[in-house]
């Protein structure tokens, strides 16, 4: 039943409940539980907007402002992505969350042999600044912030975003971008890594340093527990590993002589909302508190706003099922409720058809509407942290905090996050858990409604459902042809001497310890391609060899 | 082929997609079912996959594809396998595969398709059945 473990007696009454993070839940909670856990309002909660921010980072939370919705969008050519961006904005979306195709994510141009069949497939294809100019044409970049879902070459896309904004006449201090830029999580899950661990972390460090000095409104890194959770981590590990990753980046930047106080306020997080509702809510409340505590005690951060755990808490794709895809519409709504009860500042939902295809405009809009209903129809904006004081939620929040700390200690015992990933400790642990969980789902130990059909008998109805409920997103071979033709034209018409010079400067910076960012901005302005810039990094840094996962 | 030896499977991730949870858990399940499993790692070219399959003398290649590019990838791989005389290696594919694409994949020579949501048991039986 559910994603937690349930033991029942012969009459079907629930005897034991154990959450994925390893917490046993009692049938009834009362004041004695809070007393036993040593709970005090001042120390464990505090007023919303006050340390340790368990309740909220803002005193008025959704009263002052509803959450920001950022559906993940982008496919095909920059022209088509631009149209979809405008459609989402016209429909009320107030931030962009940009999807790039795999060749772009992996630093290859559209005409690279490895890009074949992939150009524009899972996101938009970007080869040069020309494409960014098209994709963001007519978008008010001083008002709309953009999340860029890019990691291994995040530095390149950040530079390109700045270059495009400058072309449109905005200055770099007006724009707000959040590149995902979390390479360590790519090495645990999602897999869009290129360079070895230490070089990957250096690039993240370069972009943070640059943002601190040059891009006052941008958030250079969004640490993603989300994908770690998708890969098989428990909710407690999701937070623990994200925090340990954050520490690896903090250490890189402080080694450059910058104080944590001056930059950690720019970190944001991307966390997953799927699983048991209460466990999710407790997870987020504990995470806000722990992050603030950690920054204060371990890194000496004192500025209140710098202690905020900011982020996107979004509905997880792993929770959705391929079977009976329309059920995912309701699942998404419950995840969104969890996110709202957790005080998510920014949110997004996987669309119901994502087990099959890239969301269509119809399904993406459905997700957006689901999020709006919570804010505008059913009352989630009424009061801050409505579950505070619940015997159960407060006990659970304290227990989650303990579990997260336990998981962080294990990573520290392994030698910190960079080492744990280089050696494959985390990947092996998470894959093994994913396997055990999947076995549990298949044996019925865990239950997903509609997956092990209980009311239907015989043949799976999925094939019929797919035909009626899901409209498949078609891949268009013309995207690749068009990108390739544009690229050819670009190489012919740009000032190739300027390109070569900018790439040479980039190489010198990459080999030395100069920050690569200003050089990348120059490369972008000269219309160097993503493949050319990433090619410089490939030559200088080499590529990562994954450790065995067995 | 008589299965006097353990079935050897290469679980491979072709192309640029890095979503490897499915590949990894299927690898673990096949191993627990007594098969010898080699995992390719991420970002493999089809040339690399064919080379590993030859070197490791596998009986089955199990491709894991999430990006939607299963049709062109399988088509190219089959052509390459035929060219190199690897017709005895069975090609199977899993991942985000719409049901409507299964007949097309089978037609081009894919021996079995295991779309996301297929149980471990069905994958294991499906693979064993390829040698009956």
Interface residues (C-beta under 8 A of the other chain):
Chain A: X102 X103 X105 X106 X108 X114 X115 X116 X117 X118 X121 X122 X186 X189 X190 X191 X192 X193 X230 X231 X232 X321 X322 X323 X355 X356 X357 X358 X431 X432 X434 X435 X438 X439 X442 X451 X462 X463 X466 X467 X472 X473 X475 X546 X548 X549 X550
Chain B: X13 X15 X16 X17 X18 X19 X20 X21 X24 X25 X28 X29 X31 X39 X41 X42 X43 X45 X67 X68 X69 X72 X73 X96 X98 X99 X100 X115 X116 X117 X119 X120 X121
